[in-house]
């Protein structure tokens, strides 16, 4: 069995494969969470579930991971930011970024779904 990456190393590795810069158009705060969110948008799958499948030696860990909706991906991102903020649930940064995603994130979500349709899923 080969040595496996820890979760955030897995996220960084997978994000590099899809050439994401993490938090596009905003500060670099929460960059790990931004990359995990980008992976959720790219694959429409739960990054945590993909990681669990990666640990079991599955070659198709993204395809087998639990599907997520845009709303679920955005909500998970907000919870990550809140959990790492000193303000917790009341984090203004988390609220503003989540609101921005709800307004402007649809285009990115749809672009990735169109990519999947063109590539055959």
N, C-alpha and C positions, 0 to 999 in steps of 0.2 A: 504494500500500500504506500502510495506516495505521500509526502508531507503536504498537508492541506493549509490553505491560507486562513487566517482569522477573518471574521466577518468584514471589518472595515477594509482590510487589505483586499479581500475578494471584491468589494464594491469598487475600490479604486482601480483594480485590474480590469474588471468588466466595463467600467466607465471609459477607461482608456481604449478598449476595443471598439466602442461605438463613437469614440472621439468627442465625448462630451466635455465641456469645460466646467461643469457644475453649475454654479449660480449665474446664469447668463443675465446680464444687464443689472445686477445688484452687487452688493458687497460680497466679499468672500467668506463672511461669517456663515457658519453651518455648512461649509463646503462638502463635508462627507455626506450629510443628509441630502444636500442638493444633488449629489451624484446618484445616491440611491433613488431619489425621486425621478431623476432623469432616466434611470434604468426602468423604473416602473412605467414611465410614459412610453419609452422605446418599445418595451416588450408587452405592455399591458398585463404584466405579471408581478406577483409579490416578490420583491428582492429577498426577503427573509426566507420565504419558502424555496426560492431558487437556490439559496445558500444551503439550506438543509439537504436538498437533493444533490447538490454538488458534493457535500460531505459523504454521501452514500455511494459515490463513484458513478452517479448517473451521467451519461454523456449528453443527455438532452435536458439538463436541469432547467433551462428557461422554458422550453416547450412544456415540460411537465409541471411547472410551478403553478400555483393557484392564480387564476385570472383575477385582475382587479379592474375596476372602473376608474375613470378620471377622478371622480369624487372621492373614491377610496384612497387613491394615490395622494391626492391633495390633503385629505384628512390625516393620513399617516405622516406626511411631511410636517403639518402643523403640530401634531403631537410630539414629533422628534424635536422641533424647535422649542416648544414649550418645556419639554423635559430637561433641556440644557440651558434654559434661560433662568436667571436669578428671579425673574418675575413670574416664572411658572406659567400657569394657565392664563395669567393676565398679560403675558408678553405682547407689547405693542408690535414688535418686529414680526413675531409669528402671525399676528392678526393681519398686519399689512401685507405680508408676503402671501398668505393664504388668499386674501381678497384679490390681490394681483393675479394669482393663478386662476382664480375662479373667473376673472374677467378676461385675461389675455392668454391663458393656457390652452384654451380649446383649440386654437389653430395648431399648436404643436402636437396635441393629442391626435387631432384629425390627420395631420401630415404623416404621423407614424402609422396610423391605421391604413392610409392610402398606400404607403410603402409596403406594408404587409400584403395588401390586396394585389399590388403589382407583382410582388415577388412570389405570390401564390401561397401566402399564409406564413 
